[in-house]
Amino acid sequence: MAAKKTAKKAAKKAANPKVGAEPKPAKKAAAKKAAAPAPKPRPGTDEIAKAAYLNYRKRIDNDLPGSHESDWLEAERQLSEGK
């Protein structure tokens, strides 16, 4: 019997929320989203190719080991970091 009374009280509270218990305004949530910076666009193939060529030239000039794949991946990493 006590369980029925508790269930009824819980249902009443859910149906009649307190005046002070209003949800937060949506403006705050929108402001947080607007404050986040937009993701940077990915670099194009031509831009990556130029950076990979420069990595290749640096690698050859310094007689370092590597491959064209590593030059390309390094160029993508550099461009995504903004270097």
mmCIF file of the N, C-alpha and C atoms, coordinates in Angstrom:
data_MODEL
# 
_entry.id   MODEL 
# 
loop_
_atom_site.group_PDB 
_atom_site.id 
_atom_site.type_symbol 
_atom_site.label_atom_id 
_atom_site.label_alt_id 
_atom_site.label_comp_id 
_atom_site.label_asym_id 
_atom_site.label_entity_id 
_atom_site.label_seq_id 
_atom_site.pdbx_PDB_ins_code 
_atom_site.Cartn_x 
_atom_site.Cartn_y 
_atom_site.Cartn_z 
_atom_site.occupancy 
_atom_site.B_iso_or_equiv 
_atom_site.pdbx_formal_charge 
_atom_site.auth_seq_id 
_atom_site.auth_comp_id 
_atom_site.auth_asym_id 
_atom_site.auth_atom_id 
_atom_site.pdbx_PDB_model_num 
ATOM 1   N N  . MET A 1 1  ? 0.818  -1.179 0.000   1.00 0.00 ? 1  MET A N  1 
ATOM 2   C CA . MET A 1 1  ? 0.000  0.000  0.000   1.00 0.00 ? 1  MET A CA 1 
ATOM 3   C C  . MET A 1 1  ? 0.874  1.260  0.000   1.00 0.00 ? 1  MET A C  1 
ATOM 4   N N  . ALA A 1 2  ? 1.986  1.196  0.713   1.00 0.00 ? 2  ALA A N  1 
ATOM 5   C CA . ALA A 1 2  ? 2.889  2.346  0.765   1.00 0.00 ? 2  ALA A CA 1 
ATOM 6   C C  . ALA A 1 2  ? 3.508  2.588  -0.600  1.00 0.00 ? 2  ALA A C  1 
ATOM 7   N N  . ALA A 1 3  ? 3.704  1.510  -1.370  1.00 0.00 ? 3  ALA A N  1 
ATOM 8   C CA . ALA A 1 3  ? 4.286  1.649  -2.701  1.00 0.00 ? 3  ALA A CA 1 
ATOM 9   C C  . ALA A 1 3  ? 3.340  2.408  -3.623  1.00 0.00 ? 3  ALA A C  1 
ATOM 10  N N  . LYS A 1 4  ? 2.016  2.185  -3.467  1.00 0.00 ? 4  LYS A N  1 
ATOM 11  C CA . LYS A 1 4  ? 1.040  2.883  -4.306  1.00 0.00 ? 4  LYS A CA 1 
ATOM 12  C C  . LYS A 1 4  ? 1.062  4.384  -4.010  1.00 0.00 ? 4  LYS A C  1 
ATOM 13  N N  . LYS A 1 5  ? 1.151  4.751  -2.732  1.00 0.00 ? 5  LYS A N  1 
ATOM 14  C CA . LYS A 1 5  ? 1.181  6.163  -2.358  1.00 0.00 ? 5  LYS A CA 1 
ATOM 15  C C  . LYS A 1 5  ? 2.440  6.834  -2.896  1.00 0.00 ? 5  LYS A C  1 
ATOM 16  N N  . THR A 1 6  ? 3.564  6.134  -2.826  1.00 0.00 ? 6  THR A N  1 
ATOM 17  C CA . THR A 1 6  ? 4.817  6.688  -3.322  1.00 0.00 ? 6  THR A CA 1 
ATOM 18  C C  . THR A 1 6  ? 4.757  6.881  -4.827  1.00 0.00 ? 6  THR A C  1 
ATOM 19  N N  . ALA A 1 7  ? 4.179  5.930  -5.531  1.00 0.00 ? 7  ALA A N  1 
ATOM 20  C CA . ALA A 1 7  ? 4.050  6.037  -6.983  1.00 0.00 ? 7  ALA A CA 1 
ATOM 21  C C  . ALA A 1 7  ? 3.135  7.199  -7.345  1.00 0.00 ? 7  ALA A C  1 
ATOM 22  N N  . LYS A 1 8  ? 2.043  7.386  -6.584  1.00 0.00 ? 8  LYS A N  1 
ATOM 23  C CA . LYS A 1 8  ? 1.127  8.496  -6.860  1.00 0.00 ? 8  LYS A CA 1 
ATOM 24  C C  . LYS A 1 8  ? 1.811  9.847  -6.627  1.00 0.00 ? 8  LYS A C  1 
ATOM 25  N N  . LYS A 1 9  ? 2.618  9.933  -5.549  1.00 0.00 ? 9  LYS A N  1 
ATOM 26  C CA . LYS A 1 9  ? 3.330  11.180 -5.268  1.00 0.00 ? 9  LYS A CA 1 
ATOM 27  C C  . LYS A 1 9  ? 4.334  11.492 -6.370  1.00 0.00 ? 9  LYS A C  1 
ATOM 28  N N  . ALA A 1 10 ? 5.018  10.467 -6.840  1.00 0.00 ? 10 ALA A N  1 
ATOM 29  C CA . ALA A 1 10 ? 6.004  10.665 -7.907  1.00 0.00 ? 10 ALA A CA 1 
ATOM 30  C C  . ALA A 1 10 ? 5.321  11.115 -9.189  1.00 0.00 ? 10 ALA A C  1 
ATOM 31  N N  . ALA A 1 11 ? 4.165  10.553 -9.473  1.00 0.00 ? 11 ALA A N  1 
ATOM 32  C CA . ALA A 1 11 ? 3.419  10.940 -10.669 1.00 0.00 ? 11 ALA A CA 1 
ATOM 33  C C  . ALA A 1 11 ? 2.931  12.375 -10.557 1.00 0.00 ? 11 ALA A C  1 
ATOM 34  N N  . LYS A 1 12 ? 2.486  12.765 -9.358  1.00 0.00 ? 12 LYS A N  1 
ATOM 35  C CA . LYS A 1 12 ? 2.027  14.139 -9.150  1.00 0.00 ? 12 LYS A CA 1 
ATOM 36  C C  . LYS A 1 12 ? 3.167  15.140 -9.342  1.00 0.00 ? 12 LYS A C  1 
ATOM 37  N N  . LYS A 1 13 ? 4.348  14.811 -8.803  1.00 0.00 ? 13 LYS A N  1 
ATOM 38  C CA . LYS A 1 13 ? 5.500  15.706 -8.932  1.00 0.00 ? 13 LYS A CA 1 
ATOM 39  C C  . LYS A 1 13 ? 5.908  15.848 -10.395 1.00 0.00 ? 13 LYS A C  1 
ATOM 40  N N  . ALA A 1 14 ? 5.831  14.753 -11.137 1.00 0.00 ? 14 ALA A N  1 
ATOM 41  C CA . ALA A 1 14 ? 6.200  14.803 -12.556 1.00 0.00 ? 14 ALA A CA 1 
ATOM 42  C C  . ALA A 1 14 ? 5.206  15.636 -13.345 1.00 0.00 ? 14 ALA A C  1 
ATOM 43  N N  . ALA A 1 15 ? 3.941  15.570 -12.962 1.00 0.00 ? 15 ALA A N  1 
ATOM 44  C CA . ALA A 1 15 ? 2.905  16.317 -13.673 1.00 0.00 ? 15 ALA A CA 1 
ATOM 45  C C  . ALA A 1 15 ? 2.931  17.798 -13.323 1.00 0.00 ? 15 ALA A C  1 
ATOM 46  N N  . ASN A 1 16 ? 3.339  18.141 -12.113 1.00 0.00 ? 16 ASN A N  1 
ATOM 47  C CA . ASN A 1 16 ? 3.346  19.532 -11.659 1.00 0.00 ? 16 ASN A CA 1 
ATOM 48  C C  . ASN A 1 16 ? 4.764  19.939 -11.254 1.00 0.00 ? 16 ASN A C  1 
ATOM 49  N N  . PRO A 1 17 ? 5.607  20.316 -12.207 1.00 0.00 ? 17 PRO A N  1 
ATOM 50  C CA . PRO A 1 17 ? 6.967  20.710 -11.838 1.00 0.00 ? 17 PRO A CA 1 
ATOM 51  C C  . PRO A 1 17 ? 6.962  22.013 -11.042 1.00 0.00 ? 17 PRO A C  1 
ATOM 52  N N  . LYS A 1 18 ? 7.983  22.179 -10.233 1.00 0.00 ? 18 LYS A N  1 
ATOM 53  C CA . LYS A 1 18 ? 8.098  23.389 -9.419  1.00 0.00 ? 18 LYS A CA 1 
ATOM 54  C C  . LYS A 1 18 ? 8.361  24.595 -10.306 1.00 0.00 ? 18 LYS A C  1 
ATOM 55  N N  . VAL A 1 19 ? 7.944  25.748 -9.839  1.00 0.00 ? 19 VAL A N  1 
ATOM 56  C CA . VAL A 1 19 ? 8.118  26.974 -10.608 1.00 0.00 ? 19 VAL A CA 1 
ATOM 57  C C  . VAL A 1 19 ? 9.592  27.303 -10.769 1.00 0.00 ? 19 VAL A C  1 
ATOM 58  N N  . GLY A 1 20 ? 10.382 27.097 -9.758  1.00 0.00 ? 20 GLY A N  1 
ATOM 59  C CA . GLY A 1 20 ? 11.800 27.423 -9.806  1.00 0.00 ? 20 GLY A CA 1 
ATOM 60  C C  . GLY A 1 20 ? 12.633 26.418 -10.585 1.00 0.00 ? 20 GLY A C  1 
ATOM 61  N N  . ALA A 1 21 ? 12.048 25.305 -10.970 1.00 0.00 ? 21 ALA A N  1 
ATOM 62  C CA . ALA A 1 21 ? 12.794 24.249 -11.651 1.00 0.00 ? 21 ALA A CA 1 
ATOM 63  C C  . ALA A 1 21 ? 12.606 24.328 -13.163 1.00 0.00 ? 21 ALA A C  1 
ATOM 64  N N  . GLU A 1 22 ? 12.758 25.499 -13.717 1.00 0.00 ? 22 GLU A N  1 
ATOM 65  C CA . GLU A 1 22 ? 12.610 25.662 -15.163 1.00 0.00 ? 22 GLU A CA 1 
ATOM 66  C C  . GLU A 1 22 ? 13.881 25.198 -15.866 1.00 0.00 ? 22 GLU A C  1 
ATOM 67  N N  . PRO A 1 23 ? 13.739 24.656 -17.071 1.00 0.00 ? 23 PRO A N  1 
ATOM 68  C CA . PRO A 1 23 ? 14.935 24.244 -17.810 1.00 0.00 ? 23 PRO A CA 1 
ATOM 69  C C  . PRO A 1 23 ? 15.773 25.452 -18.213 1.00 0.00 ? 23 PRO A C  1 
ATOM 70  N N  . LYS A 1 24 ? 17.058 25.223 -18.391 1.00 0.00 ? 24 LYS A N  1 
ATOM 71  C CA . LYS A 1 24 ? 17.939 26.317 -18.785 1.00 0.00 ? 24 LYS A CA 1 
ATOM 72  C C  . LYS A 1 24 ? 17.566 26.800 -20.181 1.00 0.00 ? 24 LYS A C  1 
ATOM 73  N N  . PRO A 1 25 ? 17.703 28.082 -20.420 1.00 0.00 ? 25 PRO A N  1 
ATOM 74  C CA . PRO A 1 25 ? 17.358 28.597 -21.742 1.00 0.00 ? 25 PRO A CA 1 
ATOM 75  C C  . PRO A 1 25 ? 18.263 28.033 -22.832 1.00 0.00 ? 25 PRO A C  1 
ATOM 76  N N  . ALA A 1 26 ? 17.728 27.940 -24.026 1.00 0.00 ? 26 ALA A N  1 
ATOM 77  C CA . ALA A 1 26 ? 18.472 27.380 -25.158 1.00 0.00 ? 26 ALA A CA 1 
ATOM 78  C C  . ALA A 1 26 ? 19.586 28.321 -25.605 1.00 0.00 ? 26 ALA A C  1 
ATOM 79  N N  . LYS A 1 27 ? 19.538 29.573 -25.225 1.00 0.00 ? 27 LYS A N  1 
ATOM 80  C CA . LYS A 1 27 ? 20.556 30.530 -25.651 1.00 0.00 ? 27 LYS A CA 1 
ATOM 81  C C  . LYS A 1 27 ? 21.942 30.144 -25.156 1.00 0.00 ? 27 LYS A C  1 
ATOM 82  N N  . LYS A 1 28 ? 22.026 29.644 -23.941 1.00 0.00 ? 28 LYS A N  1 
ATOM 83  C CA . LYS A 1 28 ? 23.326 29.256 -23.404 1.00 0.00 ? 28 LYS A CA 1 
ATOM 84  C C  . LYS A 1 28 ? 23.914 28.101 -24.202 1.00 0.00 ? 28 LYS A C  1 
ATOM 85  N N  . ALA A 1 29 ? 23.085 27.139 -24.550 1.00 0.00 ? 29 ALA A N  1 
ATOM 86  C CA . ALA A 1 29 ? 23.566 26.001 -25.337 1.00 0.00 ? 29 ALA A CA 1 
ATOM 87  C C  . ALA A 1 29 ? 24.008 26.469 -26.716 1.00 0.00 ? 29 ALA A C  1 
ATOM 88  N N  . ALA A 1 30 ? 23.265 27.383 -27.306 1.00 0.00 ? 30 ALA A N  1 
ATOM 89  C CA . ALA A 1 30 ? 23.623 27.888 -28.630 1.00 0.00 ? 30 ALA A CA 1 
ATOM 90  C C  . ALA A 1 30 ? 24.918 28.702 -28.562 1.00 0.00 ? 30 ALA A C  1 
ATOM 91  N N  . ALA A 1 31 ? 25.115 29.426 -27.478 1.00 0.00 ? 31 ALA A N  1 
ATOM 92  C CA . ALA A 1 31 ? 26.332 30.224 -27.344 1.00 0.00 ? 31 ALA A CA 1 
ATOM 93  C C  . ALA A 1 31 ? 27.554 29.324 -27.225 1.00 0.00 ? 31 ALA A C  1 
ATOM 94  N N  . LYS A 1 32 ? 27.414 28.211 -26.529 1.00 0.00 ? 32 LYS A N  1 
ATOM 95  C CA . LYS A 1 32 ? 28.537 27.286 -26.410 1.00 0.00 ? 32 LYS A CA 1 
ATOM 96  C C  . LYS A 1 32 ? 28.888 26.691 -27.759 1.00 0.00 ? 32 LYS A C  1 
ATOM 97  N N  . LYS A 1 33 ? 27.873 26.351 -28.550 1.00 0.00 ? 33 LYS A N  1 
ATOM 98  C CA . LYS A 1 33 ? 28.126 25.786 -29.869 1.00 0.00 ? 33 LYS A CA 1 
ATOM 99  C C  . LYS A 1 33 ? 28.760 26.822 -30.788 1.00 0.00 ? 33 LYS A C  1 
ATOM 100 N N  . ALA A 1 34 ? 28.325 28.056 -30.703 1.00 0.00 ? 34 ALA A N  1 
ATOM 101 C CA . ALA A 1 34 ? 28.853 29.106 -31.563 1.00 0.00 ? 34 ALA A CA 1 
ATOM 102 C C  . ALA A 1 34 ? 30.298 29.437 -31.202 1.00 0.00 ? 34 ALA A C  1 
ATOM 103 N N  . ALA A 1 35 ? 30.681 29.232 -29.949 1.00 0.00 ? 35 ALA A N  1 
ATOM 104 C CA . ALA A 1 35 ? 32.030 29.557 -29.520 1.00 0.00 ? 35 ALA A CA 1 
ATOM 105 C C  . ALA A 1 35 ? 33.051 28.548 -30.040 1.00 0.00 ? 35 ALA A C  1 
ATOM 106 N N  . ALA A 1 36 ? 32.614 27.343 -30.362 1.00 0.00 ? 36 ALA A N  1 
ATOM 107 C CA . ALA A 1 36 ? 33.530 26.324 -30.865 1.00 0.00 ? 36 ALA A CA 1 
ATOM 108 C C  . ALA A 1 36 ? 33.975 26.704 -32.281 1.00 0.00 ? 36 ALA A C  1 
ATOM 109 N N  . PRO A 1 37 ? 35.281 26.646 -32.555 1.00 0.00 ? 37 PRO A N  1 
ATOM 110 C CA . PRO A 1 37 ? 35.752 27.013 -33.887 1.00 0.00 ? 37 PRO A CA 1 
ATOM 111 C C  . PRO A 1 37 ? 35.337 25.975 -34.921 1.00 0.00 ? 37 PRO A C  1 
ATOM 112 N N  . ALA A 1 38 ? 35.101 26.447 -36.119 1.00 0.00 ? 38 ALA A N  1 
ATOM 113 C CA . ALA A 1 38 ? 34.734 25.549 -37.206 1.00 0.00 ? 38 ALA A CA 1 
ATOM 114 C C  . ALA A 1 38 ? 35.959 24.742 -37.620 1.00 0.00 ? 38 ALA A C  1 
ATOM 115 N N  . PRO A 1 39 ? 35.770 23.492 -38.022 1.00 0.00 ? 39 PRO A N  1 
ATOM 116 C CA . PRO A 1 39 ? 36.920 22.699 -38.454 1.00 0.00 ? 39 PRO A CA 1 
ATOM 117 C C  . PRO A 1 39 ? 37.534 23.274 -39.717 1.00 0.00 ? 39 PRO A C  1 
ATOM 118 N N  . LYS A 1 40 ? 38.854 23.182 -39.797 1.00 0.00 ? 40 LYS A N  1 
ATOM 119 C CA . LYS A 1 40 ? 39.552 23.715 -40.957 1.00 0.00 ? 40 LYS A CA 1 
ATOM 120 C C  . LYS A 1 40 ? 39.302 22.819 -42.162 1.00 0.00 ? 40 LYS A C  1 
ATOM 121 N N  . PRO A 1 41 ? 39.177 23.404 -43.338 1.00 0.00 ? 41 PRO A N  1 
ATOM 122 C CA . PRO A 1 41 ? 39.019 22.563 -44.524 1.00 0.00 ? 41 PRO A CA 1 
ATOM 123 C C  . PRO A 1 41 ? 40.285 21.765 -44.787 1.00 0.00 ? 41 PRO A C  1 
ATOM 124 N N  . ARG A 1 42 ? 40.114 20.583 -45.306 1.00 0.00 ? 42 ARG A N  1 
ATOM 125 C CA . ARG A 1 42 ? 41.271 19.733 -45.597 1.00 0.00 ? 42 ARG A CA 1 
ATOM 126 C C  . ARG A 1 42 ? 42.053 20.323 -46.758 1.00 0.00 ? 42 ARG A C  1 
ATOM 127 N N  . PRO A 1 43 ? 43.369 20.195 -46.738 1.00 0.00 ? 43 PRO A N  1 
ATOM 128 C CA . PRO A 1 43 ? 44.177 20.726 -47.842 1.00 0.00 ? 43 PRO A CA 1 
ATOM 129 C C  . PRO A 1 43 ? 43.909 19.938 -49.123 1.00 0.00 ? 43 PRO A C  1 
ATOM 130 N N  . GLY A 1 44 ? 44.030 20.629 -50.248 1.00 0.00 ? 44 GLY A N  1 
ATOM 131 C CA . GLY A 1 44 ? 43.803 19.994 -51.536 1.00 0.00 ? 44 GLY A CA 1 
ATOM 132 C C  . GLY A 1 44 ? 44.989 19.141 -51.959 1.00 0.00 ? 44 GLY A C  1 
ATOM 133 N N  . THR A 1 45 ? 44.752 18.319 -52.977 1.00 0.00 ? 45 THR A N  1 
ATOM 134 C CA . THR A 1 45 ? 45.786 17.411 -53.474 1.00 0.00 ? 45 THR A CA 1 
ATOM 135 C C  . THR A 1 45 ? 46.998 18.173 -53.999 1.00 0.00 ? 45 THR A C  1 
ATOM 136 N N  . ASP A 1 46 ? 46.755 19.279 -54.695 1.00 0.00 ? 46 ASP A N  1 
ATOM 137 C CA . ASP A 1 46 ? 47.877 20.068 -55.230 1.00 0.00 ? 46 ASP A CA 1 
ATOM 138 C C  . ASP A 1 46 ? 48.749 20.629 -54.113 1.00 0.00 ? 46 ASP A C  1 
ATOM 139 N N  . GLU A 1 47 ? 48.103 21.116 -53.067 1.00 0.00 ? 47 GLU A N  1 
ATOM 140 C CA . GLU A 1 47 ? 48.845 21.680 -51.941 1.00 0.00 ? 47 GLU A CA 1 
ATOM 141 C C  . GLU A 1 47 ? 49.670 20.596 -51.237 1.00 0.00 ? 47 GLU A C  1 
ATOM 142 N N  . ILE A 1 48 ? 49.073 19.418 -51.069 1.00 0.00 ? 48 ILE A N  1 
ATOM 143 C CA . ILE A 1 48 ? 49.797 18.306 -50.448 1.00 0.00 ? 48 ILE A CA 1 
ATOM 144 C C  . ILE A 1 48 ? 50.970 17.880 -51.322 1.00 0.00 ? 48 ILE A C  1 
ATOM 145 N N  . ALA A 1 49 ? 50.746 17.840 -52.646 1.00 0.00 ? 49 ALA A N  1 
ATOM 146 C CA . ALA A 1 49 ? 51.809 17.421 -53.571 1.00 0.00 ? 49 ALA A CA 1 
ATOM 147 C C  . ALA A 1 49 ? 53.001 18.372 -53.507 1.00 0.00 ? 49 ALA A C  1 
ATOM 148 N N  . LYS A 1 50 ? 52.744 19.673 -53.437 1.00 0.00 ? 50 LYS A N  1 
ATOM 149 C CA . LYS A 1 50 ? 53.838 20.647 -53.342 1.00 0.00 ? 50 LYS A CA 1 
ATOM 150 C C  . LYS A 1 50 ? 54.632 20.459 -52.051 1.00 0.00 ? 50 LYS A C  1 
ATOM 151 N N  . ALA A 1 51 ? 53.899 20.273 -50.942 1.00 0.00 ? 51 ALA A N  1 
ATOM 152 C CA . ALA A 1 51 ? 54.572 20.079 -49.659 1.00 0.00 ? 51 ALA A CA 1 
ATOM 153 C C  . ALA A 1 51 ? 55.341 18.755 -49.646 1.00 0.00 ? 51 ALA A C  1 
ATOM 154 N N  . ALA A 1 52 ? 54.783 17.720 -50.275 1.00 0.00 ? 52 ALA A N  1 
ATOM 155 C CA . ALA A 1 52 ? 55.473 16.427 -50.332 1.00 0.00 ? 52 ALA A CA 1 
ATOM 156 C C  . ALA A 1 52 ? 56.750 16.546 -51.157 1.00 0.00 ? 52 ALA A C  1 
ATOM 157 N N  . TYR A 1 53 ? 56.710 17.315 -52.233 1.00 0.00 ? 53 TYR A N  1 
ATOM 158 C CA . TYR A 1 53 ? 57.914 17.516 -53.045 1.00 0.00 ? 53 TYR A CA 1 
ATOM 159 C C  . TYR A 1 53 ? 58.994 18.225 -52.226 1.00 0.00 ? 53 TYR A C  1 
ATOM 160 N N  . LEU A 1 54 ? 58.599 19.229 -51.464 1.00 0.00 ? 54 LEU A N  1 
ATOM 161 C CA . LEU A 1 54 ? 59.574 19.927 -50.620 1.00 0.00 ? 54 LEU A CA 1 
ATOM 162 C C  . LEU A 1 54 ? 60.156 18.985 -49.567 1.00 0.00 ? 54 LEU A C  1 
ATOM 163 N N  . ASN A 1 55 ? 59.312 18.115 -49.016 1.00 0.00 ? 55 ASN A N  1 
ATOM 164 C CA . ASN A 1 55 ? 59.822 17.116 -48.064 1.00 0.00 ? 55 ASN A CA 1 
ATOM 165 C C  . ASN A 1 55 ? 60.803 16.170 -48.747 1.00 0.00 ? 55 ASN A C  1 
ATOM 166 N N  . TYR A 1 56 ? 60.486 15.772 -49.976 1.00 0.00 ? 56 TYR A N  1 
ATOM 167 C CA . TYR A 1 56 ? 61.368 14.898 -50.753 1.00 0.00 ? 56 TYR A CA 1 
ATOM 168 C C  . TYR A 1 56 ? 62.722 15.569 -50.983 1.00 0.00 ? 56 TYR A C  1 
ATOM 169 N N  . ARG A 1 57 ? 62.696 16.839 -51.415 1.00 0.00 ? 57 ARG A N  1 
ATOM 170 C CA . ARG A 1 57 ? 63.946 17.553 -51.690 1.00 0.00 ? 57 ARG A CA 1 
ATOM 171 C C  . ARG A 1 57 ? 64.786 17.670 -50.415 1.00 0.00 ? 57 ARG A C  1 
ATOM 172 N N  . LYS A 1 58 ? 64.148 17.978 -49.300 1.00 0.00 ? 58 LYS A N  1 
ATOM 173 C CA . LYS A 1 58 ? 64.867 18.097 -48.031 1.00 0.00 ? 58 LYS A CA 1 
ATOM 174 C C  . LYS A 1 58 ? 65.484 16.748 -47.650 1.00 0.00 ? 58 LYS A C  1 
ATOM 175 N N  . ARG A 1 59 ? 64.717 15.677 -47.856 1.00 0.00 ? 59 ARG A N  1 
ATOM 176 C CA . ARG A 1 59 ? 65.194 14.330 -47.520 1.00 0.00 ? 59 ARG A CA 1 
ATOM 177 C C  . ARG A 1 59 ? 66.382 13.944 -48.395 1.00 0.00 ? 59 ARG A C  1 
ATOM 178 N N  . ILE A 1 60 ? 66.319 14.232 -49.691 1.00 0.00 ? 60 ILE A N  1 
ATOM 179 C CA . ILE A 1 60 ? 67.400 13.883 -50.618 1.00 0.00 ? 60 ILE A CA 1 
ATOM 180 C C  . ILE A 1 60 ? 68.640 14.730 -50.334 1.00 0.00 ? 60 ILE A C  1 
ATOM 181 N N  . ASP A 1 61 ? 68.439 16.033 -50.123 1.00 0.00 ? 61 ASP A N  1 
ATOM 182 C CA . ASP A 1 61 ? 69.563 16.934 -49.852 1.00 0.00 ? 61 ASP A CA 1 
ATOM 183 C C  . ASP A 1 61 ? 70.322 16.548 -48.586 1.00 0.00 ? 61 ASP A C  1 
ATOM 184 N N  . ASN A 1 62 ? 69.594 16.029 -47.598 1.00 0.00 ? 62 ASN A N  1 
ATOM 185 C CA . ASN A 1 62 ? 70.230 15.640 -46.337 1.00 0.00 ? 62 ASN A CA 1 
ATOM 186 C C  . ASN A 1 62 ? 70.592 14.161 -46.293 1.00 0.00 ? 62 ASN A C  1 
ATOM 187 N N  . ASP A 1 63 ? 70.404 13.466 -47.413 1.00 0.00 ? 63 ASP A N  1 
ATOM 188 C CA . ASP A 1 63 ? 70.733 12.043 -47.537 1.00 0.00 ? 63 ASP A CA 1 
ATOM 189 C C  . ASP A 1 63 ? 70.069 11.214 -46.432 1.00 0.00 ? 63 ASP A C  1 
ATOM 190 N N  . LEU A 1 64 ? 68.749 11.440 -46.245 1.00 0.00 ? 64 LEU A N  1 
ATOM 191 C CA . LEU A 1 64 ? 67.976 10.729 -45.230 1.00 0.00 ? 64 LEU A CA 1 
ATOM 192 C C  . LEU A 1 64 ? 67.183 9.599  -45.873 1.00 0.00 ? 64 LEU A C  1 
ATOM 193 N N  . PRO A 1 65 ? 66.921 8.526  -45.121 1.00 0.00 ? 65 PRO A N  1 
ATOM 194 C CA . PRO A 1 65 ? 66.113 7.449  -45.676 1.00 0.00 ? 65 PRO A CA 1 
ATOM 195 C C  . PRO A 1 65 ? 64.640 7.854  -45.711 1.00 0.00 ? 65 PRO A C  1 
ATOM 196 N N  . GLY A 1 66 ? 63.874 7.199  -46.556 1.00 0.00 ? 66 GLY A N  1 
ATOM 197 C CA . GLY A 1 66 ? 62.450 7.474  -46.637 1.00 0.00 ? 66 GLY A CA 1 
ATOM 198 C C  . GLY A 1 66 ? 61.888 7.042  -47.969 1.00 0.00 ? 66 GLY A C  1 
ATOM 199 N N  . SER A 1 67 ? 60.644 7.382  -48.192 1.00 0.00 ? 67 SER A N  1 
ATOM 200 C CA . SER A 1 67 ? 59.973 7.032  -49.444 1.00 0.00 ? 67 SER A CA 1 
ATOM 201 C C  . SER A 1 67 ? 59.003 8.141  -49.823 1.00 0.00 ? 67 SER A C  1 
ATOM 202 N N  . HIS A 1 68 ? 58.452 8.024  -51.025 1.00 0.00 ? 68 HIS A N  1 
ATOM 203 C CA . HIS A 1 68 ? 57.498 9.042  -51.457 1.00 0.00 ? 68 HIS A CA 1 
ATOM 204 C C  . HIS A 1 68 ? 56.223 8.984  -50.612 1.00 0.00 ? 68 HIS A C  1 
ATOM 205 N N  . GLU A 1 69 ? 55.875 7.789  -50.108 1.00 0.00 ? 69 GLU A N  1 
ATOM 206 C CA . GLU A 1 69 ? 54.702 7.689  -49.236 1.00 0.00 ? 69 GLU A CA 1 
ATOM 207 C C  . GLU A 1 69 ? 54.929 8.441  -47.920 1.00 0.00 ? 69 GLU A C  1 
ATOM 208 N N  . SER A 1 70 ? 56.121 8.291  -47.360 1.00 0.00 ? 70 SER A N  1 
ATOM 209 C CA . SER A 1 70 ? 56.401 8.990  -46.103 1.00 0.00 ? 70 SER A CA 1 
ATOM 210 C C  . SER A 1 70 ? 56.451 10.500 -46.318 1.00 0.00 ? 70 SER A C  1 
ATOM 211 N N  . ASP A 1 71 ? 56.948 10.927 -47.498 1.00 0.00 ? 71 ASP A N  1 
ATOM 212 C CA . ASP A 1 71 ? 56.963 12.358 -47.813 1.00 0.00 ? 71 ASP A CA 1 
ATOM 213 C C  . ASP A 1 71 ? 55.527 12.890 -47.894 1.00 0.00 ? 71 ASP A C  1 
ATOM 214 N N  . TRP A 1 72 ? 54.648 12.123 -48.512 1.00 0.00 ? 72 TRP A N  1 
ATOM 215 C CA . TRP A 1 72 ? 53.249 12.531 -48.677 1.00 0.00 ? 72 TRP A CA 1 
ATOM 216 C C  . TRP A 1 72 ? 52.548 12.591 -47.321 1.00 0.00 ? 72 TRP A C  1 
ATOM 217 N N  . LEU A 1 73 ? 52.711 11.567 -46.513 1.00 0.00 ? 73 LEU A N  1 
ATOM 218 C CA . LEU A 1 73 ? 52.064 11.537 -45.201 1.00 0.00 ? 73 LEU A CA 1 
ATOM 219 C C  . LEU A 1 73 ? 52.570 12.659 -44.300 1.00 0.00 ? 73 LEU A C  1 
ATOM 220 N N  . GLU A 1 74 ? 53.857 12.928 -44.382 1.00 0.00 ? 74 GLU A N  1 
ATOM 221 C CA . GLU A 1 74 ? 54.425 14.031 -43.602 1.00 0.00 ? 74 GLU A CA 1 
ATOM 222 C C  . GLU A 1 74 ? 53.847 15.371 -44.054 1.00 0.00 ? 74 GLU A C  1 
ATOM 223 N N  . ALA A 1 75 ? 53.678 15.517 -45.368 1.00 0.00 ? 75 ALA A N  1 
ATOM 224 C CA . ALA A 1 75 ? 53.093 16.755 -45.909 1.00 0.00 ? 75 ALA A CA 1 
ATOM 225 C C  . ALA A 1 75 ? 51.662 16.927 -45.423 1.00 0.00 ? 75 ALA A C  1 
ATOM 226 N N  . GLU A 1 76 ? 50.869 15.860 -45.419 1.00 0.00 ? 76 GLU A N  1 
ATOM 227 C CA . GLU A 1 76 ? 49.487 15.938 -44.907 1.00 0.00 ? 76 GLU A CA 1 
ATOM 228 C C  . GLU A 1 76 ? 49.478 16.335 -43.442 1.00 0.00 ? 76 GLU A C  1 
ATOM 229 N N  . ARG A 1 77 ? 50.384 15.743 -42.657 1.00 0.00 ? 77 ARG A N  1 
ATOM 230 C CA . ARG A 1 77 ? 50.453 16.065 -41.234 1.00 0.00 ? 77 ARG A CA 1 
ATOM 231 C C  . ARG A 1 77 ? 50.819 17.530 -41.022 1.00 0.00 ? 77 ARG A C  1 
ATOM 232 N N  . GLN A 1 78 ? 51.820 17.991 -41.760 1.00 0.00 ? 78 GLN A N  1 
ATOM 233 C CA . GLN A 1 78 ? 52.256 19.384 -41.623 1.00 0.00 ? 78 GLN A CA 1 
ATOM 234 C C  . GLN A 1 78 ? 51.135 20.360 -41.973 1.00 0.00 ? 78 GLN A C  1 
ATOM 235 N N  . LEU A 1 79 ? 50.430 20.082 -43.045 1.00 0.00 ? 79 LEU A N  1 
ATOM 236 C CA . LEU A 1 79 ? 49.364 20.975 -43.477 1.00 0.00 ? 79 LEU A CA 1 
ATOM 237 C C  . LEU A 1 79 ? 48.173 20.953 -42.536 1.00 0.00 ? 79 LEU A C  1 
ATOM 238 N N  . SER A 1 80 ? 47.882 19.802 -41.950 1.00 0.00 ? 80 SER A N  1 
ATOM 239 C CA . SER A 1 80 ? 46.752 19.740 -41.018 1.00 0.00 ? 80 SER A CA 1 
ATOM 240 C C  . SER A 1 80 ? 47.083 20.449 -39.713 1.00 0.00 ? 80 SER A C  1 
ATOM 241 N N  . GLU A 1 81 ? 48.363 20.510 -39.347 1.00 0.00 ? 81 GLU A N  1 
ATOM 242 C CA . GLU A 1 81 ? 48.781 21.222 -38.144 1.00 0.00 ? 81 GLU A CA 1 
ATOM 243 C C  . GLU A 1 81 ? 48.926 22.712 -38.394 1.00 0.00 ? 81 GLU A C  1 
ATOM 244 N N  . GLY A 1 82 ? 48.994 23.100 -39.658 1.00 0.00 ? 82 GLY A N  1 
ATOM 245 C CA . GLY A 1 82 ? 49.124 24.514 -39.986 1.00 0.00 ? 82 GLY A CA 1 
ATOM 246 C C  . GLY A 1 82 ? 50.553 24.981 -40.093 1.00 0.00 ? 82 GLY A C  1 
ATOM 247 N N  . LYS A 1 83 ? 51.492 24.079 -40.269 1.00 0.00 ? 83 LYS A N  1 
ATOM 248 C CA . LYS A 1 83 ? 52.908 24.461 -40.381 1.00 0.00 ? 83 LYS A CA 1 
ATOM 249 C C  . LYS A 1 83 ? 53.270 24.753 -41.803 1.00 0.00 ? 83 LYS A C  1 
# 
